[in-house]
Amino acid sequence: METEEIPALPRGVRLHYDRIREIWVLLAPERAVTLDAVGHAILSEVDGKRSFGEITQKLAEKFNAPVDQITKDCTGFLGALRARRFLDVSP
Amino acid sequence: MAWNKPVIREIECEINMYGP
């Protein structure tokens, strides 16, 4: 994923807290995936306005972690969601 | 909370999809 690209949740896809399992899930029509705390933290920053670079910078500050590591992990994570149509990316 | 590589699991009818 490129620094200037802007990730967004497609229409019909939303974050939801499952009180029974006590986990965050990403819901899409007739599909769902579970998220861990880091996955939820990443998607909480996805607002359809900020670029991938801005999001990884914010996460690096929030977690006090190297931005290179966060960029690498976020690229894999968001790429996996994009491949399954849980995420849109605009240039 | 510390940074860890995020994990995704698909709920079908949980199947690991991505992660460590």
Backbone of each chain as nested JSON, in Angstrom:
{
  "chains": [
    {"id": "A", "residues": [
      {"number": 1, "name": "MET", "atoms": {"N": [0.842, -1.19, 0.0], "CA": [0.0, 0.0, 0.0], "C": [0.88, 1.244, 0.0]}},
      {"number": 2, "name": "GLU", "atoms": {"N": [0.524, 2.244, -0.812], "CA": [1.358, 3.436, -0.935], "C": [0.993, 4.474, 0.13]}},
      {"number": 3, "name": "THR", "atoms": {"N": [1.988, 5.268, 0.496], "CA": [1.833, 6.26, 1.565], "C": [0.668, 7.209, 1.33]}},
      {"number": 4, "name": "GLU", "atoms": {"N": [0.477, 7.618, 0.06], "CA": [-0.538, 8.642, -0.222], "C": [-1.934, 8.068, -0.449]}},
      {"number": 5, "name": "GLU", "atoms": {"N": [-2.05, 6.742, -0.515], "CA": [-3.364, 6.128, -0.738], "C": [-4.254, 6.291, 0.499]}},
      {"number": 6, "name": "ILE", "atoms": {"N": [-5.555, 6.362, 0.255], "CA": [-6.508, 6.589, 1.349], "C": [-7.412, 5.367, 1.511]}},
      {"number": 7, "name": "PRO", "atoms": {"N": [-7.257, 4.637, 2.63], "CA": [-8.128, 3.483, 2.863], "C": [-9.475, 3.915, 3.443]}},
      {"number": 8, "name": "ALA", "atoms": {"N": [-10.52, 3.162, 3.131], "CA": [-11.855, 3.467, 3.659], "C": [-12.66, 2.183, 3.745]}},
      {"number": 9, "name": "LEU", "atoms": {"N": [-13.587, 2.15, 4.693], "CA": [-14.489, 1.005, 4.778], "C": [-15.579, 1.178, 3.723]}},
      {"number": 10, "name": "PRO", "atoms": {"N": [-15.82, 0.154, 2.91], "CA": [-16.874, 0.255, 1.892], "C": [-18.252, 0.392, 2.544]}},
      {"number": 11, "name": "ARG", "atoms": {"N": [-19.219, 0.823, 1.762], "CA": [-20.594, 0.913, 2.261], "C": [-21.047, -0.474, 2.719]}},
      {"number": 12, "name": "GLY", "atoms": {"N": [-21.636, -0.539, 3.892], "CA": [-22.117, -1.827, 4.394], "C": [-21.114, -2.569, 5.255]}},
      {"number": 13, "name": "VAL", "atoms": {"N": [-19.891, -2.04, 5.358], "CA": [-18.874, -2.664, 6.219], "C": [-18.668, -1.776, 7.434]}},
      {"number": 14, "name": "ARG", "atoms": {"N": [-18.716, -2.374, 8.634], "CA": [-18.572, -1.548, 9.838], "C": [-17.937, -2.337, 10.976]}},
      {"number": 15, "name": "LEU", "atoms": {"N": [-17.34, -1.58, 11.885], "CA": [-16.786, -2.163, 13.104], "C": [-17.912, -2.39, 14.103]}},
      {"number": 16, "name": "HIS", "atoms": {"N": [-17.843, -3.509, 14.805], "CA": [-18.893, -3.829, 15.773], "C": [-18.269, -4.566, 16.953]}},
      {"number": 17, "name": "TYR", "atoms": {"N": [-18.669, -4.188, 18.168], "CA": [-18.166, -4.894, 19.347], "C": [-19.132, -6.009, 19.716]}},
      {"number": 18, "name": "ASP", "atoms": {"N": [-18.633, -7.246, 19.696], "CA": [-19.451, -8.411, 20.029], "C": [-19.377, -8.63, 21.54]}},
      {"number": 19, "name": "ARG", "atoms": {"N": [-20.466, -8.304, 22.232], "CA": [-20.461, -8.384, 23.702], "C": [-20.414, -9.823, 24.2]}},
      {"number": 20, "name": "ILE", "atoms": {"N": [-20.912, -10.748, 23.41], "CA": [-20.906, -12.156, 23.825], "C": [-19.48, -12.699, 23.833]}},
      {"number": 21, "name": "ARG", "atoms": {"N": [-18.78, -12.498, 22.725], "CA": [-17.399, -13.0, 22.625], "C": [-16.396, -12.034, 23.237]}},
      {"number": 22, "name": "GLU", "atoms": {"N": [-16.856, -10.787, 23.486], "CA": [-15.975, -9.729, 23.996], "C": [-14.81, -9.476, 23.047]}},
      {"number": 23, "name": "ILE", "atoms": {"N": [-15.143, -9.36, 21.765], "CA": [-14.135, -9.045, 20.751], "C": [-14.724, -8.066, 19.739]}},
      {"number": 24, "name": "TRP", "atoms": {"N": [-13.821, -7.374, 19.045], "CA": [-14.241, -6.519, 17.939], "C": [-14.33, -7.352, 16.673]}},
      {"number": 25, "name": "VAL", "atoms": {"N": [-15.375, -7.102, 15.905], "CA": [-15.517, -7.786, 14.623], "C": [-15.746, -6.746, 13.534]}},
      {"number": 26, "name": "LEU", "atoms": {"N": [-15.361, -7.102, 12.328], "CA": [-15.615, -6.261, 11.164], "C": [-16.725, -6.945, 10.386]}},
      {"number": 27, "name": "LEU", "atoms": {"N": [-17.863, -6.275, 10.322], "CA": [-19.04, -6.876, 9.695], "C": [-19.206, -6.377, 8.268]}},
      {"number": 28, "name": "ALA", "atoms": {"N": [-19.497, -7.303, 7.372], "CA": [-19.875, -6.975, 6.003], "C": [-21.129, -7.794, 5.714]}},
      {"number": 29, "name": "PRO", "atoms": {"N": [-21.846, -7.472, 4.644], "CA": [-23.055, -8.247, 4.356], "C": [-22.764, -9.753, 4.292]}},
      {"number": 30, "name": "GLU", "atoms": {"N": [-23.341, -10.489, 5.243], "CA": [-23.231, -11.952, 5.304], "C": [-21.816, -12.464, 5.517]}},
      {"number": 31, "name": "ARG", "atoms": {"N": [-20.918, -11.591, 5.963], "CA": [-19.548, -12.026, 6.246], "C": [-19.06, -11.278, 7.478]}},
      {"number": 32, "name": "ALA", "atoms": {"N": [-18.095, -11.864, 8.163], "CA": [-17.519, -11.173, 9.314], "C": [-16.123, -11.705, 9.582]}},
      {"number": 33, "name": "VAL", "atoms": {"N": [-15.266, -10.837, 10.115], "CA": [-13.954, -11.28, 10.586], "C": [-13.75, -10.735, 11.987]}},
      {"number": 34, "name": "THR", "atoms": {"N": [-13.006, -11.48, 12.794], "CA": [-12.69, -10.997, 14.135], "C": [-11.368, -10.242, 14.083]}},
      {"number": 35, "name": "LEU", "atoms": {"N": [-11.238, -9.282, 14.987], "CA": [-10.034, -8.457, 15.047], "C": [-9.418, -8.555, 16.43]}},
      {"number": 36, "name": "ASP", "atoms": {"N": [-8.096, -8.497, 16.502], "CA": [-7.462, -8.369, 17.806], "C": [-7.321, -6.876, 18.125]}},
      {"number": 37, "name": "ALA", "atoms": {"N": [-6.716, -6.574, 19.268], "CA": [-6.655, -5.178, 19.723], "C": [-5.905, -4.289, 18.734]}},
      {"number": 38, "name": "VAL", "atoms": {"N": [-4.822, -4.813, 18.156], "CA": [-4.048, -4.007, 17.203], "C": [-4.841, -3.799, 15.91]}},
      {"number": 39, "name": "GLY", "atoms": {"N": [-5.507, -4.843, 15.45], "CA": [-6.341, -4.716, 14.252], "C": [-7.427, -3.675, 14.445]}},
      {"number": 40, "name": "HIS", "atoms": {"N": [-8.039, -3.689, 15.625], "CA": [-9.065, -2.687, 15.929], "C": [-8.466, -1.286, 15.972]}},
      {"number": 41, "name": "ALA", "atoms": {"N": [-7.274, -1.169, 16.553], "CA": [-6.613, 0.144, 16.63], "C": [-6.332, 0.689, 15.232]}},
      {"number": 42, "name": "ILE", "atoms": {"N": [-5.913, -0.179, 14.325], "CA": [-5.63, 0.26, 12.948], "C": [-6.916, 0.746, 12.283]}},
      {"number": 43, "name": "LEU", "atoms": {"N": [-7.959, -0.074, 12.354], "CA": [-9.2, 0.281, 11.651], "C": [-9.895, 1.484, 12.285]}},
      {"number": 44, "name": "SER", "atoms": {"N": [-9.629, 1.731, 13.563], "CA": [-10.204, 2.912, 14.218], "C": [-9.653, 4.199, 13.612]}},
      {"number": 45, "name": "GLU", "atoms": {"N": [-8.477, 4.099, 12.997], "CA": [-7.857, 5.28, 12.381], "C": [-8.289, 5.463, 10.927]}},
      {"number": 46, "name": "VAL", "atoms": {"N": [-8.934, 4.437, 10.367], "CA": [-9.359, 4.503, 8.96], "C": [-10.671, 5.284, 8.882]}},
      {"number": 47, "name": "ASP", "atoms": {"N": [-10.606, 6.497, 8.32], "CA": [-11.801, 7.346, 8.269], "C": [-12.178, 7.756, 6.845]}},
      {"number": 48, "name": "GLY", "atoms": {"N": [-11.442, 7.231, 5.858], "CA": [-11.751, 7.581, 4.474], "C": [-11.242, 8.955, 4.071]}},
      {"number": 49, "name": "LYS", "atoms": {"N": [-10.549, 9.623, 4.989], "CA": [-10.033, 10.968, 4.699], "C": [-8.514, 11.013, 4.795]}},
      {"number": 50, "name": "ARG", "atoms": {"N": [-7.981, 10.32, 5.805], "CA": [-6.537, 10.384, 6.015], "C": [-5.807, 9.324, 5.19]}},
      {"number": 51, "name": "SER", "atoms": {"N": [-4.598, 9.674, 4.782], "CA": [-3.808, 8.766, 3.948], "C": [-3.18, 7.663, 4.801]}},
      {"number": 52, "name": "PHE", "atoms": {"N": [-2.735, 6.63, 4.104], "CA": [-2.066, 5.511, 4.768], "C": [-0.852, 6.009, 5.557]}},
      {"number": 53, "name": "GLY", "atoms": {"N": [-0.115, 6.951, 4.972], "CA": [1.061, 7.508, 5.651], "C": [0.696, 8.232, 6.939]}},
      {"number": 54, "name": "GLU", "atoms": {"N": [-0.389, 8.987, 6.9], "CA": [-0.836, 9.709, 8.104], "C": [-1.275, 8.73, 9.19]}},
      {"number": 55, "name": "ILE", "atoms": {"N": [-1.941, 7.665, 8.766], "CA": [-2.439, 6.667, 9.724], "C": [-1.274, 5.94, 10.396]}},
      {"number": 56, "name": "THR", "atoms": {"N": [-0.282, 5.525, 9.612], "CA": [0.844, 4.794, 10.205], "C": [1.662, 5.705, 11.124]}},
      {"number": 57, "name": "GLN", "atoms": {"N": [1.764, 6.982, 10.764], "CA": [2.48, 7.935, 11.622], "C": [1.767, 8.083, 12.965]}},
      {"number": 58, "name": "LYS", "atoms": {"N": [0.441, 8.189, 12.902], "CA": [-0.364, 8.323, 14.125], "C": [-0.219, 7.077, 15.004]}},
      {"number": 59, "name": "LEU", "atoms": {"N": [-0.248, 5.901, 14.379], "CA": [-0.124, 4.652, 15.138], "C": [1.267, 4.528, 15.761]}},
      {"number": 60, "name": "ALA", "atoms": {"N": [2.288, 4.994, 15.036], "CA": [3.657, 4.94, 15.567], "C": [3.767, 5.782, 16.836]}},
      {"number": 61, "name": "GLU", "atoms": {"N": [3.099, 6.942, 16.834], "CA": [3.109, 7.806, 18.024], "C": [2.301, 7.161, 19.151]}},
      {"number": 62, "name": "LYS", "atoms": {"N": [1.145, 6.62, 18.788], "CA": [0.238, 6.034, 19.777], "C": [0.867, 4.825, 20.484]}},
      {"number": 63, "name": "PHE", "atoms": {"N": [1.568, 3.99, 19.706], "CA": [2.141, 2.756, 20.265], "C": [3.616, 2.912, 20.625]}},
      {"number": 64, "name": "ASN", "atoms": {"N": [4.174, 4.081, 20.305], "CA": [5.594, 4.309, 20.558], "C": [6.435, 3.184, 19.942]}},
      {"number": 65, "name": "ALA", "atoms": {"N": [6.154, 2.912, 18.672], "CA": [6.817, 1.823, 17.953], "C": [7.406, 2.366, 16.65]}},
      {"number": 66, "name": "PRO", "atoms": {"N": [8.407, 1.675, 16.087], "CA": [9.037, 2.153, 14.844], "C": [8.033, 2.207, 13.692]}},
      {"number": 67, "name": "VAL", "atoms": {"N": [8.023, 3.328, 12.985], "CA": [7.044, 3.507, 11.911], "C": [7.268, 2.489, 10.791]}},
      {"number": 68, "name": "ASP", "atoms": {"N": [8.513, 2.049, 10.588], "CA": [8.784, 1.045, 9.55], "C": [8.076, -0.273, 9.859]}},
      {"number": 69, "name": "GLN", "atoms": {"N": [8.136, -0.678, 11.126], "CA": [7.483, -1.925, 11.547], "C": [5.967, -1.805, 11.384]}},
      {"number": 70, "name": "ILE", "atoms": {"N": [5.433, -0.67, 11.798], "CA": [3.987, -0.457, 11.71], "C": [3.536, -0.404, 10.254]}},
      {"number": 71, "name": "THR", "atoms": {"N": [4.315, 0.247, 9.415], "CA": [3.971, 0.321, 7.99], "C": [3.943, -1.073, 7.372]}},
      {"number": 72, "name": "LYS", "atoms": {"N": [4.94, -1.887, 7.709], "CA": [5.014, -3.255, 7.171], "C": [3.801, -4.079, 7.619]}},
      {"number": 73, "name": "ASP", "atoms": {"N": [3.491, -4.035, 8.912], "CA": [2.371, -4.824, 9.433], "C": [1.025, -4.316, 8.907]}},
      {"number": 74, "name": "CYS", "atoms": {"N": [0.888, -3.001, 8.818], "CA": [-0.372, -2.426, 8.319], "C": [-0.573, -2.746, 6.841]}},
      {"number": 75, "name": "THR", "atoms": {"N": [0.514, -2.779, 6.085], "CA": [0.41, -3.11, 4.661], "C": [-0.147, -4.52, 4.489]}},
      {"number": 76, "name": "GLY", "atoms": {"N": [0.376, -5.463, 5.269], "CA": [-0.122, -6.837, 5.197], "C": [-1.553, -6.952, 5.677]}},
      {"number": 77, "name": "PHE", "atoms": {"N": [-1.843, -6.297, 6.795], "CA": [-3.176, -6.369, 7.401], "C": [-4.239, -5.759, 6.479]}},
      {"number": 78, "name": "LEU", "atoms": {"N": [-3.992, -4.539, 6.028], "CA": [-4.984, -3.862, 5.18], "C": [-5.056, -4.517, 3.803]}},
      {"number": 79, "name": "GLY", "atoms": {"N": [-3.925, -5.045, 3.332], "CA": [-3.928, -5.756, 2.055], "C": [-4.791, -7.005, 2.115]}},
      {"number": 80, "name": "ALA", "atoms": {"N": [-4.735, -7.705, 3.248], "CA": [-5.556, -8.908, 3.427], "C": [-7.039, -8.544, 3.442]}},
      {"number": 81, "name": "LEU", "atoms": {"N": [-7.382, -7.448, 4.108], "CA": [-8.786, -7.012, 4.138], "C": [-9.241, -6.546, 2.757]}},
      {"number": 82, "name": "ARG", "atoms": {"N": [-8.353, -5.853, 2.059], "CA": [-8.686, -5.348, 0.72], "C": [-8.95, -6.509, -0.239]}},
      {"number": 83, "name": "ALA", "atoms": {"N": [-8.132, -7.551, -0.124], "CA": [-8.28, -8.711, -1.01], "C": [-9.629, -9.394, -0.815]}},
      {"number": 84, "name": "ARG", "atoms": {"N": [-10.176, -9.258, 0.402], "CA": [-11.468, -9.88, 0.697], "C": [-12.612, -8.871, 0.626]}},
      {"number": 85, "name": "ARG", "atoms": {"N": [-12.325, -7.681, 0.075], "CA": [-13.336, -6.641, -0.125], "C": [-13.937, -6.122, 1.183]}},
      {"number": 86, "name": "PHE", "atoms": {"N": [-13.137, -6.155, 2.241], "CA": [-13.54, -5.511, 3.489], "C": [-12.989, -4.084, 3.545]}},
      {"number": 87, "name": "LEU", "atoms": {"N": [-12.25, -3.687, 2.507], "CA": [-11.611, -2.375, 2.524], "C": [-11.489, -1.843, 1.097]}},
      {"number": 88, "name": "ASP", "atoms": {"N": [-11.767, -0.553, 0.943], "CA": [-11.533, 0.136, -0.327], "C": [-10.304, 1.019, -0.177]}},
      {"number": 89, "name": "VAL", "atoms": {"N": [-9.615, 1.245, -1.28], "CA": [-8.464, 2.149, -1.258], "C": [-8.575, 3.085, -2.45]}},
      {"number": 90, "name": "SER", "atoms": {"N": [-8.48, 4.399, -2.185], "CA": [-8.495, 5.354, -3.291], "C": [-7.128, 6.014, -3.395]}},
      {"number": 91, "name": "PRO", "atoms": {"N": [-6.707, 6.354, -4.608], "CA": [-5.366, 6.913, -4.805], "C": [-5.231, 8.31, -4.213]}}
    ]},
    {"id": "B", "residues": [
      {"number": 1, "name": "MET", "atoms": {"N": [-0.726, -0.546, 25.691], "CA": [-0.793, -1.725, 24.827], "C": [0.4, -1.717, 23.869]}},
      {"number": 2, "name": "ALA", "atoms": {"N": [1.04, -2.857, 23.723], "CA": [2.196, -2.955, 22.837], "C": [1.757, -3.304, 21.417]}},
      {"number": 3, "name": "TRP", "atoms": {"N": [2.582, -2.898, 20.462], "CA": [2.295, -3.224, 19.067], "C": [2.652, -4.672, 18.794]}},
      {"number": 4, "name": "ASN", "atoms": {"N": [1.721, -5.41, 18.214], "CA": [1.979, -6.765, 17.735], "C": [1.42, -6.873, 16.335]}},
      {"number": 5, "name": "LYS", "atoms": {"N": [1.934, -7.822, 15.583], "CA": [1.393, -8.031, 14.246], "C": [-0.078, -8.423, 14.364]}},
      {"number": 6, "name": "PRO", "atoms": {"N": [-0.978, -7.698, 13.693], "CA": [-2.408, -7.964, 13.863], "C": [-2.847, -9.285, 13.236]}},
      {"number": 7, "name": "VAL", "atoms": {"N": [-3.879, -9.867, 13.827], "CA": [-4.417, -11.147, 13.366], "C": [-5.868, -10.95, 12.934]}},
      {"number": 8, "name": "ILE", "atoms": {"N": [-6.231, -11.565, 11.825], "CA": [-7.621, -11.544, 11.357], "C": [-8.11, -12.985, 11.313]}},
      {"number": 9, "name": "ARG", "atoms": {"N": [-9.315, -13.212, 11.805], "CA": [-9.916, -14.541, 11.647], "C": [-11.298, -14.372, 11.051]}},
      {"number": 10, "name": "GLU", "atoms": {"N": [-11.605, -15.223, 10.102], "CA": [-12.919, -15.155, 9.477], "C": [-13.893, -16.019, 10.262]}},
      {"number": 11, "name": "ILE", "atoms": {"N": [-15.083, -15.498, 10.474], "CA": [-16.13, -16.274, 11.137], "C": [-16.986, -16.892, 10.043]}},
      {"number": 12, "name": "GLU", "atoms": {"N": [-16.998, -18.199, 10.006], "CA": [-17.76, -18.873, 8.957], "C": [-18.586, -19.976, 9.6]}},
      {"number": 13, "name": "CYS", "atoms": {"N": [-19.886, -19.916, 9.443], "CA": [-20.781, -20.916, 10.032], "C": [-20.52, -21.037, 11.534]}},
      {"number": 14, "name": "GLU", "atoms": {"N": [-14.366, -19.995, 13.687], "CA": [-13.344, -19.033, 13.309], "C": [-12.244, -19.738, 12.528]}},
      {"number": 15, "name": "ILE", "atoms": {"N": [-11.89, -19.172, 11.399], "CA": [-10.842, -19.743, 10.564], "C": [-9.744, -18.707, 10.438]}},
      {"number": 16, "name": "ASN", "atoms": {"N": [-8.529, -19.089, 10.78], "CA": [-7.446, -18.117, 10.722], "C": [-7.184, -17.693, 9.286]}},
      {"number": 17, "name": "MET", "atoms": {"N": [-7.095, -16.386, 9.089], "CA": [-6.902, -15.874, 7.747], "C": [-5.551, -15.219, 7.571]}},
      {"number": 18, "name": "TYR", "atoms": {"N": [-5.089, -14.561, 8.589], "CA": [-3.874, -13.776, 8.428], "C": [-3.27, -13.528, 9.792]}},
      {"number": 19, "name": "GLY", "atoms": {"N": [-1.969, -13.616, 9.9], "CA": [-1.334, -13.288, 11.162], "C": [-0.32, -14.328, 11.574]}},
      {"number": 20, "name": "PRO", "atoms": {"N": [0.284, -14.145, 12.736], "CA": [1.394, -14.985, 13.17], "C": [1.08, -16.474, 13.206]}}
    ]}
  ]
}
